[in-house]
Amino acid sequence: MKTQLYSIFFVVIASAILCPLDNGHACSCIEPPPPLEALAQSDAVFSGKVTVIGQNSDDFSIRFQFAVVDVWKGVTTAETQVITATNSAACGFEFQADERYLVYAYQDENGELNTNICTRTRLLEYAEDDIAALGQPILSFNVPPDDEGESTTTEDIANMLLDNFDDSDSNGDDMLDYAESQSTIPGLTQEQFDVIDTDANGYLSKDELQDVLGGNGCCKQTSGVKDNVKRFIGDWLLVGLSLMVLSSITRK
């Protein structure tokens, strides 16, 4: 009997100790305020598409890069980054690559934007009421289309950059850095830039852009050489046939 009592006592004590610890690690939120109040309380409010996901150095948070679409507060560039906890138990928001969101964010002590599941942050497709309440954005950027239509390929990007190369080359060094490339394509991601930057020097040259589009005209040039060779052989064949005919007539 004593053994059973000791066992029950042990279970009760263990439960009392462990349960509060578990509850302490769970995320608990109060109802977020209405959109305009949330706007006033936030350091930044914008809609955007997740383009890059990267682990933060502390292993407790994760960093997401957004191609910004519309801004209601706090963002002035075509791309911005937002940090959140790595999991929902720590109130982290589980953003997905290539999805679009309405983000309510606040600045941490380092001045970086953070968000969590206790804010009004949500998928853009479920944010119609918020968008209506927030009204006209103060700033908007063009973002490459989603996969619903024709996606923006590497060739499309190279073609746009090549067509606008001189206008984008603000310092006249015949190279485009990432910022200069974004002036032509605001939604351009670092990953897309790096794919074209084949020598990994942080700049795009006209040669690199032309290589993406099929080379520097080598193929056309080769085609021209082939045509010239054909003409040369054809001319000599005609000369040979003419000589044969002339020789035949002379013998008669």
VEXNU-34503 format. One line per 10 residues: number of its first residue (from 0); for each residue x, y, z of N, C-alpha, C. Coordinates in Angstrom, 2 decimals. Layout:
# residues N
NUM> X:Y:Z:X:Y:Z:X:Y:Z ~ ... $
# end
This chain:
# residues 252
0> 0.83:-1.21:0.00:0.00:0.00:0.00:0.86:1.26:0.00 ~ 1.92:1.20:0.87:2.82:2.35:0.95:3.49:2.60:-0.40 ~ 3.86:1.51:-1.07:4.52:1.63:-2.38:3.61:2.32:-3.38 ~ 2.30:1.96:-3.37:1.34:2.59:-4.29:1.18:4.07:-3.99 ~ 1.13:4.40:-2.67:0.99:5.81:-2.28:2.20:6.63:-2.72 ~ 3.40:6.04:-2.55:4.61:6.74:-2.99:4.59:6.95:-4.50 ~ 4.09:5.96:-5.24:4.03:6.06:-6.70:3.08:7.18:-7.12 ~ 1.88:7.24:-6.48:0.91:8.29:-6.81:1.47:9.66:-6.47 ~ 2.13:9.75:-5.31:2.72:11.02:-4.87:3.77:11.49:-5.88 ~ 4.58:10.54:-6.38:5.62:10.88:-7.34:5.02:11.40:-8.65 $
10> 3.94:10.75:-9.13:3.29:11.16:-10.38:2.69:12.56:-10.24 ~ 2.04:12.84:-9.08:1.43:14.15:-8.85:2.48:15.25:-8.84 ~ 3.58:15.00:-8.13:4.65:16.00:-8.05:5.28:16.24:-9.42 ~ 5.54:15.15:-10.15:6.15:15.27:-11.48:5.24:16.06:-12.43 ~ 3.93:15.79:-12.35:2.97:16.50:-13.21:2.94:17.98:-12.86 ~ 2.98:18.28:-11.57:2.93:19.68:-11.14:4.15:20.45:-11.60 ~ 5.29:19.74:-11.65:6.53:20.41:-12.07:6.60:20.56:-13.58 ~ 6.26:19.48:-14.30:6.45:19.47:-15.76:5.38:20.21:-16.52 ~ 4.14:20.18:-16.10:3.06:20.82:-16.85:3.24:22.32:-16.98 ~ 3.59:23.04:-15.92:3.81:24.47:-16.08:4.94:24.78:-17.06 $
20> 5.98:23.91:-17.08:7.08:24.15:-18.01:6.60:24.01:-19.44 ~ 5.77:23.02:-19.71:5.26:22.83:-21.07:4.41:24.01:-21.48 ~ 3.51:24.45:-20.57:2.64:25.57:-20.89:3.45:26.84:-21.10 ~ 4.57:26.96:-20.36:5.40:28.15:-20.51:6.05:28.23:-21.88 ~ 6.24:27.08:-22.55:6.88:27.06:-23.86:5.87:27.20:-25.00 ~ 4.59:27.16:-24.71:3.58:27.29:-25.75:3.31:28.77:-26.02 ~ 3.00:29.06:-27.29:2.70:30.44:-27.66:1.25:30.76:-27.30 ~ 1.05:31.86:-26.61:-0.29:32.29:-26.24:-0.49:33.73:-26.72 ~ -1.55:33.96:-27.50:-1.81:35.28:-28.09:-3.15:35.83:-27.63 ~ -3.22:37.13:-27.56:-4.51:37.79:-27.39:-5.00:38.20:-28.77 $
30> -6.26:38.50:-28.89:-6.84:38.89:-30.18:-6.14:40.15:-30.69 ~ -5.62:40.12:-31.93:-4.94:41.32:-32.45:-5.93:42.46:-32.66 ~ -5.45:43.70:-32.63:-6.34:44.84:-32.81:-6.84:44.95:-34.25 ~ -7.84:45.79:-34.52:-8.33:45.99:-35.88:-7.21:46.53:-36.78 ~ -7.39:46.44:-38.11:-6.33:46.81:-39.05:-5.71:48.19:-38.83 ~ -6.52:49.23:-38.69:-5.96:50.58:-38.55:-5.22:50.75:-37.23 ~ -5.71:50.11:-36.18:-5.01:50.17:-34.90:-3.70:49.38:-34.98 ~ -3.75:48.25:-35.67:-2.54:47.45:-35.87:-1.52:48.21:-36.71 ~ -2.00:48.96:-37.69:-1.13:49.79:-38.52:-0.41:50.82:-37.66 ~ -1.14:51.46:-36.76:-0.55:52.48:-35.89:0.48:51.88:-34.94 $
40> 0.25:50.65:-34.49:1.14:50.02:-33.53:2.36:49.38:-34.18 ~ 2.30:49.13:-35.48:3.39:48.44:-36.19:4.42:49.44:-36.70 ~ 5.65:48.95:-36.86:6.71:49.77:-37.47:6.69:49.67:-38.99 ~ 6.13:48.58:-39.50:6.04:48.39:-40.95:4.83:47.53:-41.28 ~ 4.14:47.90:-42.35:3.03:47.11:-42.86:3.15:47.10:-44.38 ~ 3.23:45.91:-44.96:3.39:45.80:-46.41:2.86:44.45:-46.89 ~ 2.62:44.36:-48.19:2.32:43.08:-48.81:3.50:42.70:-49.68 ~ 3.78:41.41:-49.78:4.92:41.00:-50.57:4.97:39.50:-50.78 ~ 5.90:39.09:-51.62:6.07:37.69:-51.99:7.38:37.17:-51.40 ~ 7.32:36.02:-50.74:8.52:35.42:-50.16:9.42:34.90:-51.28 $
50> 10.66:35.39:-51.32:11.58:34.99:-52.40:12.76:34.17:-51.90 ~ 13.18:34.40:-50.66:14.34:33.67:-50.11:14.07:33.34:-48.65 ~ 14.41:32.11:-48.26:14.30:31.68:-46.86:15.69:31.33:-46.36 ~ 16.11:31.93:-45.23:17.45:31.66:-44.72:17.47:31.57:-43.21 ~ 18.21:30.61:-42.68:18.31:30.43:-41.23:19.14:31.56:-40.62 ~ 18.70:32.08:-39.50:19.46:33.10:-38.80:20.60:32.45:-38.02 ~ 21.61:33.23:-37.68:22.79:32.70:-37.02:22.52:32.16:-35.63 ~ 21.44:32.63:-34.98:21.18:32.20:-33.60:20.41:30.87:-33.50 ~ 19.97:30.32:-34.63:19.25:29.04:-34.68:17.85:29.08:-34.05 ~ 17.47:30.19:-33.46:16.15:30.29:-32.85:15.18:31.09:-33.72 $
60> 15.70:31.70:-34.76:14.86:32.52:-35.65:15.23:32.25:-37.09 ~ 14.34:32.64:-37.97:14.54:32.41:-39.40:14.24:33.70:-40.14 ~ 14.99:33.96:-41.20:14.91:35.22:-41.93:14.27:34.98:-43.30 ~ 13.29:35.79:-43.64:12.61:35.69:-44.92:12.83:36.97:-45.73 ~ 13.14:36.79:-46.99:13.27:37.95:-47.88:12.01:38.07:-48.73 ~ 11.50:39.29:-48.82:10.26:39.56:-49.56:10.53:40.48:-50.75 ~ 9.89:40.18:-51.86:9.75:41.15:-52.94:8.50:41.95:-52.60 ~ 8.70:43.22:-52.31:7.61:44.06:-51.80:6.66:44.46:-52.93 ~ 5.37:44.38:-52.66:4.34:44.79:-53.64:3.76:46.15:-53.25 ~ 3.06:46.21:-52.13:2.46:47.46:-51.66:2.93:47.77:-50.24 $
70> 3.06:49.06:-49.95:3.53:49.50:-48.63:2.53:50.47:-48.02 ~ 2.19:50.23:-46.76:1.34:51.18:-46.01:2.13:51.89:-44.92 ~ 3.31:51.33:-44.58:4.11:51.96:-43.54:5.50:51.30:-43.46 ~ 6.55:52.11:-43.30:7.83:51.63:-42.83:8.79:50.97:-43.80 ~ 8.41:50.75:-45.07:9.31:50.11:-46.03:9.48:51.04:-47.23 ~ 10.73:51.22:-47.67:11.00:52.15:-48.78:11.71:51.48:-49.96 ~ 12.05:50.21:-49.82:12.79:49.51:-50.88:11.97:48.38:-51.49 ~ 12.40:47.93:-52.67:11.66:46.89:-53.39:11.82:45.52:-52.76 ~ 12.80:45.37:-51.89:12.97:44.12:-51.16:13.20:44.42:-49.69 ~ 12.70:43.57:-48.83:12.93:43.75:-47.39:12.99:42.38:-46.74 $
80> 13.53:42.32:-45.54:13.65:41.06:-44.81:12.88:41.12:-43.51 ~ 12.32:39.99:-43.14:11.53:39.88:-41.90:12.00:38.65:-41.14 ~ 12.16:38.79:-39.84:12.61:37.70:-38.98:11.44:37.21:-38.14 ~ 11.37:35.89:-37.93:10.37:35.32:-37.04:10.97:34.10:-36.36 ~ 10.35:33.62:-35.30:10.85:32.44:-34.60:10.74:31.21:-35.50 ~ 11.56:30.21:-35.20:11.65:29.05:-36.10:10.42:28.16:-36.08 ~ 9.58:28.26:-35.04:8.39:27.40:-35.01:7.23:28.12:-34.33 ~ 6.03:27.59:-34.57:4.82:28.22:-34.06:4.71:28.14:-32.54 ~ 5.36:27.15:-31.92:5.32:27.05:-30.46:5.98:28.26:-29.81 ~ 6.93:28.87:-30.55:7.59:30.08:-30.08:6.99:31.31:-30.75 $
90> 5.78:31.17:-31.28:5.03:32.23:-31.96:5.59:32.59:-33.33 ~ 6.40:31.72:-33.89:6.94:31.99:-35.22:5.89:31.83:-36.30 ~ 5.93:32.71:-37.32:4.98:32.63:-38.43:5.60:31.76:-39.52 ~ 4.87:30.77:-39.99:5.39:29.80:-40.95:5.16:30.28:-42.39 ~ 6.01:31.20:-42.84:5.94:31.68:-44.22:6.36:30.57:-45.18 ~ 5.77:30.59:-46.38:6.11:29.62:-47.42:6.68:30.33:-48.64 ~ 7.69:29.73:-49.26:8.32:30.33:-50.43:7.30:30.54:-51.55 ~ 7.43:31.68:-52.24:6.61:32.05:-53.41:5.17:32.42:-53.06 ~ 4.81:32.39:-51.79:3.48:32.82:-51.39:3.50:34.33:-51.08 ~ 2.31:34.96:-51.21:2.19:36.39:-50.93:1.46:36.61:-49.61 $
100> 1.95:37.58:-48.84:1.41:37.83:-47.50:1.20:39.32:-47.28 ~ 0.29:39.62:-46.35:0.20:40.95:-45.77:0.93:40.86:-44.44 ~ 1.95:41.68:-44.25:2.83:41.55:-43.08:2.74:42.79:-42.20 ~ 2.46:42.55:-40.92:2.56:43.58:-39.89:3.82:43.28:-39.10 ~ 4.77:44.20:-39.07:6.06:43.92:-38.44:6.47:45.02:-37.47 ~ 7.34:44.66:-36.55:7.88:45.62:-35.58:9.40:45.50:-35.59 ~ 10.08:46.57:-35.20:11.54:46.57:-35.18:12.06:46.02:-33.85 ~ 13.11:45.20:-33.93:13.76:44.73:-32.71:14.84:45.72:-32.28 ~ 15.63:45.34:-31.29:16.64:46.26:-30.77:17.74:46.57:-31.79 ~ 17.86:45.71:-32.82:18.85:45.94:-33.88:18.27:46.68:-35.07 $
110> 17.00:47.07:-34.97:16.36:47.79:-36.05:15.86:46.90:-37.17 ~ 15.85:45.57:-36.97:15.39:44.64:-37.99:13.91:44.32:-37.78 ~ 13.21:44.09:-38.89:11.78:43.82:-38.82:11.51:42.40:-38.35 ~ 10.58:42.26:-37.42:10.16:40.96:-36.89:8.64:40.86:-36.97 ~ 8.14:39.63:-37.01:6.71:39.42:-36.91:6.45:38.08:-36.23 ~ 5.20:37.81:-35.89:4.84:36.54:-35.25:3.36:36.26:-35.49 ~ 2.90:35.11:-35.01:1.51:34.71:-35.27:0.51:35.48:-34.44 ~ 0.99:36.31:-33.52:0.07:37.11:-32.70:-0.29:38.43:-33.37 ~ 0.35:38.75:-34.50:0.04:39.97:-35.25:-1.07:39.65:-36.27 ~ -1.43:40.63:-37.08:-2.44:40.43:-38.13:-1.81:39.90:-39.43 $
120> -0.54:39.52:-39.39:0.12:38.96:-40.57:-0.62:37.73:-41.05 ~ -0.84:37.66:-42.36:-1.60:36.53:-42.92:-1.38:36.43:-44.42 ~ -1.79:35.30:-44.99:-1.76:35.15:-46.45:-2.58:36.26:-47.09 ~ -2.07:36.79:-48.18:-2.73:37.92:-48.82:-4.15:37.57:-49.28 ~ -4.35:36.31:-49.67:-5.68:35.91:-50.15:-6.74:35.94:-49.03 ~ -6.28:35.95:-47.78:-7.21:36.02:-46.65:-7.20:37.40:-45.98 ~ -6.63:38.38:-46.65:-6.46:39.70:-46.04:-7.33:40.78:-46.70 ~ -8.41:40.36:-47.33:-9.26:41.32:-48.05:-9.80:42.41:-47.12 ~ -10.26:42.02:-45.93:-10.80:43.02:-44.99:-9.72:44.01:-44.56 ~ -8.52:43.49:-44.32:-7.41:44.38:-43.93:-7.06:45.35:-45.06 $
130> -6.96:44.84:-46.28:-6.61:45.69:-47.42:-7.64:46.80:-47.59 ~ -8.90:46.45:-47.44:-9.97:47.45:-47.57:-9.87:48.50:-46.47 ~ -9.56:48.07:-45.25:-9.46:49.00:-44.13:-8.23:49.88:-44.22 ~ -7.12:49.32:-44.70:-5.86:50.08:-44.79:-5.92:51.16:-45.87 ~ -6.71:50.92:-46.90:-6.86:51.92:-47.96:-5.71:51.94:-48.94 ~ -5.52:53.07:-49.59:-4.52:53.21:-50.65:-3.11:53.09:-50.07 ~ -2.26:52.21:-50.65:-0.87:52.12:-50.18:-0.09:53.41:-50.49 ~ 0.93:53.67:-49.69:1.73:54.89:-49.90:2.83:54.65:-50.92 ~ 3.10:53.37:-51.25:4.16:53.03:-52.19:3.88:51.66:-52.78 ~ 4.19:51.49:-54.07:3.98:50.20:-54.73:5.16:49.87:-55.63 $
140> 5.43:48.58:-55.77:6.51:48.10:-56.63:5.97:47.04:-57.58 ~ 6.65:46.90:-58.73:6.29:45.84:-59.67:7.02:44.57:-59.27 ~ 6.30:43.46:-59.25:6.88:42.17:-58.90:6.63:41.21:-60.05 ~ 7.65:40.36:-60.42:7.42:39.38:-61.48:6.18:38.54:-61.20 ~ 5.44:38.14:-62.24:4.19:37.42:-62.06:4.37:36.08:-61.39 ~ 3.29:35.58:-60.75:3.32:34.25:-60.14:3.26:33.20:-61.23 ~ 3.34:31.93:-60.82:3.32:30.83:-61.77:1.96:30.62:-62.41 ~ 0.96:31.42:-62.00:-0.37:31.27:-62.58:-0.36:31.62:-64.06 ~ 0.48:32.56:-64.44:0.62:32.91:-65.84:2.00:32.49:-66.29 ~ 2.57:33.24:-67.24:3.92:32.95:-67.68:4.89:33.44:-66.63 $
150> 5.77:32.54:-66.16:6.74:32.93:-65.15:7.89:33.70:-65.80 ~ 8.57:34.51:-65.00:9.71:35.27:-65.49:10.92:34.36:-65.51 ~ 11.42:34.04:-66.68:12.56:33.14:-66.81:13.87:33.93:-66.75 ~ 14.96:33.20:-66.63:16.29:33.83:-66.64:16.51:34.57:-67.94 ~ 16.01:34.00:-69.04:16.15:34.65:-70.34:15.36:35.97:-70.38 ~ 14.16:35.97:-69.77:13.36:37.20:-69.71:14.11:38.29:-68.94 ~ 14.71:37.90:-67.82:15.44:38.86:-66.99:16.64:39.41:-67.75 ~ 17.41:38.52:-68.37:18.58:38.95:-69.13:18.19:39.89:-70.27 ~ 17.09:39.59:-70.92:16.63:40.41:-72.03:16.24:41.81:-71.57 ~ 15.51:41.88:-70.42:15.10:43.19:-69.88:16.31:44.01:-69.44 $
160> 17.28:43.34:-68.81:18.47:44.06:-68.35:19.31:44.54:-69.52 ~ 19.40:43.72:-70.55:20.18:44.11:-71.73:19.53:45.27:-72.46 ~ 18.20:45.24:-72.57:17.48:46.32:-73.25:17.61:47.64:-72.51 ~ 17.75:47.58:-71.18:17.81:48.81:-70.37:19.18:48.99:-69.73 ~ 20.20:48.38:-70.32:21.53:48.34:-69.70:22.08:49.74:-69.44 ~ 22.08:50.59:-70.46:22.69:51.92:-70.32:21.94:52.78:-69.30 ~ 20.62:52.66:-69.25:19.84:53.43:-68.28:20.09:52.93:-66.86 ~ 20.28:51.60:-66.71:20.49:51.03:-65.38:21.91:51.25:-64.87 ~ 22.86:51.39:-65.79:24.27:51.54:-65.42:24.52:52.97:-64.92 ~ 24.15:53.24:-63.68:24.16:54.60:-63.14:25.55:55.21:-63.02 $
170> 26.57:54.36:-62.79:27.93:54.91:-62.65:28.77:54.78:-63.92 ~ 28.17:54.25:-65.00:28.85:54.20:-66.30:30.06:53.29:-66.36 ~ 30.08:52.21:-65.55:31.25:51.32:-65.56:31.05:50.09:-66.45 ~ 29.99:50.10:-67.25:29.67:48.98:-68.16:29.41:47.68:-67.41 ~ 28.99:47.79:-66.16:28.62:46.63:-65.35:27.37:46.99:-64.55 ~ 26.56:45.98:-64.23:25.38:46.21:-63.40:25.54:45.46:-62.08 ~ 25.48:46.19:-60.97:25.46:45.49:-59.68:24.00:45.15:-59.35 ~ 23.80:44.54:-58.19:22.45:44.07:-57.84:21.45:45.23:-57.74 ~ 21.89:46.33:-57.10:21.00:47.48:-56.93:20.63:48.09:-58.28 ~ 21.61:48.21:-59.18:21.33:48.76:-60.51:20.38:47.85:-61.29 $
180> 20.55:46.55:-61.14:19.66:45.60:-61.83:18.23:45.71:-61.30 ~ 18.12:45.93:-59.98:16.79:46.08:-59.39:16.09:47.36:-59.82 ~ 16.84:48.36:-60.26:16.20:49.59:-60.74:15.39:49.33:-62.00 ~ 15.77:48.29:-62.75:15.02:47.88:-63.93:13.98:46.82:-63.59 ~ 14.36:45.88:-62.70:13.46:44.80:-62.31:13.36:44.81:-60.79 ~ 12.42:45.57:-60.21:12.33:45.70:-58.75:12.16:44.38:-58.01 ~ 11.51:43.41:-58.64:11.29:42.13:-57.97:12.42:41.13:-58.14 ~ 13.52:41.55:-58.74:14.65:40.64:-58.97:15.23:40.16:-57.64 ~ 15.40:38.85:-57.50:15.96:38.31:-56.26:17.46:38.11:-56.40 ~ 18.13:37.97:-55.27:19.57:37.75:-55.28:19.91:36.43:-55.96 $
190> 19.06:35.43:-55.77:19.30:34.13:-56.41:19.24:34.24:-57.93 ~ 18.25:34.98:-58.45:18.15:35.17:-59.90:19.35:35.93:-60.44 ~ 19.80:36.93:-59.70:20.98:37.70:-60.09:22.21:36.80:-60.14 ~ 22.37:35.94:-59.12:23.55:35.08:-59.03:23.60:34.05:-60.16 ~ 22.44:33.60:-60.64:22.41:32.64:-61.74:23.05:33.24:-62.99 ~ 22.78:34.51:-63.25:23.32:35.18:-64.43:24.77:35.59:-64.20 ~ 25.12:35.90:-62.95:26.48:36.33:-62.61:27.40:35.11:-62.57 ~ 27.77:34.61:-63.74:28.49:33.33:-63.84:29.90:33.39:-63.27 ~ 30.54:34.57:-63.27:31.88:34.65:-62.70:31.86:35.04:-61.22 ~ 30.64:35.19:-60.66:30.45:35.43:-59.22:31.24:36.61:-58.69 $
200> 31.32:37.68:-59.49:32.04:38.88:-59.03:31.10:39.97:-58.52 ~ 29.80:39.67:-58.49:28.83:40.64:-57.98:28.37:41.65:-59.01 ~ 28.75:41.46:-60.28:28.36:42.38:-61.35:27.93:41.59:-62.58 ~ 27.03:42.19:-63.36:26.60:41.59:-64.62:27.17:42.40:-65.78 ~ 27.82:41.73:-66.69:28.33:42.39:-67.89:27.40:42.10:-69.06 ~ 27.57:42.85:-70.13:26.76:42.61:-71.32:27.03:41.21:-71.87 ~ 28.28:40.75:-71.76:28.63:39.41:-72.25:27.87:38.34:-71.48 ~ 27.77:38.50:-70.15:27.05:37.51:-69.35:25.57:37.49:-69.73 ~ 25.00:38.66:-69.95:23.59:38.73:-70.33:23.38:38.12:-71.72 ~ 24.31:38.39:-72.64:24.19:37.84:-73.99:24.38:36.33:-73.99 $
210> 25.24:35.83:-73.08:25.44:34.38:-72.98:24.14:33.67:-72.60 ~ 23.37:34.30:-71.69:22.08:33.73:-71.29:21.13:33.64:-72.48 ~ 21.25:34.62:-73.38:20.36:34.69:-74.55:20.89:33.92:-75.75 ~ 21.95:33.13:-75.54:22.42:32.28:-76.63:23.75:32.66:-77.21 ~ 24.53:33.47:-76.51:25.86:33.79:-76.99:25.97:35.17:-77.58 ~ 27.17:35.48:-78.05:27.49:36.82:-78.56:27.36:36.93:-80.07 ~ 26.41:36.21:-80.66:26.25:36.29:-82.11:27.12:35.29:-82.84 ~ 27.75:34.35:-82.10:28.66:33.40:-82.73:27.95:32.51:-83.72 ~ 26.71:32.16:-83.31:25.97:31.22:-84.16:25.63:31.83:-85.51 ~ 25.22:33.10:-85.48:24.90:33.78:-86.73:26.15:33.90:-87.60 $
220> 27.28:34.18:-86.93:28.51:34.35:-87.66:28.91:33.03:-88.32 ~ 28.80:31.93:-87.59:29.12:30.62:-88.12:28.22:30.29:-89.30 ~ 26.95:30.65:-89.15:26.01:30.41:-90.24:26.44:31.16:-91.49 ~ 26.93:32.38:-91.34:27.38:33.18:-92.47:28.57:32.56:-93.16 ~ 29.52:32.00:-92.38:30.70:31.35:-92.95:30.30:30.14:-93.79 ~ 29.35:29.37:-93.24:28.87:28.20:-93.99:28.27:28.61:-95.33 ~ 27.50:29.68:-95.33:26.89:30.16:-96.58:27.95:30.57:-97.58 ~ 29.00:31.24:-97.09:30.08:31.66:-97.99:30.80:30.47:-98.59 ~ 31.03:29.43:-97.78:31.70:28.22:-98.28:30.84:27.55:-99.35 ~ 29.53:27.49:-99.07:28.63:26.89:-100.07:28.68:27.64:-101.39 $
230> 28.68:28.96:-101.30:28.73:29.76:-102.53:30.04:29.52:-103.28 ~ 31.13:29.45:-102.52:32.46:29.24:-103.13:32.51:27.91:-103.88 ~ 32.03:26.85:-103.23:32.02:25.52:-103.87:31.09:25.52:-105.07 ~ 29.94:26.16:-104.92:28.99:26.21:-106.03:29.56:26.93:-107.24 ~ 30.28:28.02:-106.99:30.88:28.77:-108.10:31.91:27.92:-108.83 ~ 32.74:27.19:-108.09:33.76:26.37:-108.74:33.14:25.18:-109.47 ~ 32.04:24.65:-108.98:31.35:23.59:-109.70:30.83:24.09:-111.04 ~ 30.28:25.31:-111.01:29.79:25.89:-112.26:30.93:26.11:-113.24 ~ 32.07:26.59:-112.71:33.24:26.78:-113.59:33.69:25.45:-114.19 ~ 33.71:24.39:-113.34:34.14:23.08:-113.82:33.20:22.54:-114.89 $
240> 31.91:22.68:-114.67:30.94:22.21:-115.66:31.08:22.98:-116.97 ~ 31.30:24.28:-116.85:31.47:25.10:-118.05:32.68:24.66:-118.86 ~ 33.78:24.37:-118.18:35.00:23.92:-118.86:34.78:22.57:-119.53 ~ 34.05:21.68:-118.87:33.77:20.37:-119.45:32.95:20.51:-120.72 ~ 31.92:21.36:-120.68:31.08:21.59:-121.86:31.89:22.20:-122.97 ~ 32.75:23.18:-122.64:33.57:23.84:-123.65:34.55:22.87:-124.28 ~ 35.14:22.00:-123.46:36.10:20.99:-123.96:35.40:20.02:-124.89 ~ 34.17:19.63:-124.53:33.42:18.69:-125.36:33.11:19.30:-126.72 ~ 32.74:20.59:-126.76:32.43:21.25:-128.01:33.67:21.36:-128.87 ~ 34.81:21.65:-128.25:36.07:21.85:-128.99:36.51:20.57:-129.67 $
250> 36.32:19.43:-129.02:36.72:18.14:-129.60:35.89:17.82:-130.85 ~ 34.63:18.20:-130.81:33.79:17.92:-131.98:34.23:18.78:-133.14 $
# end
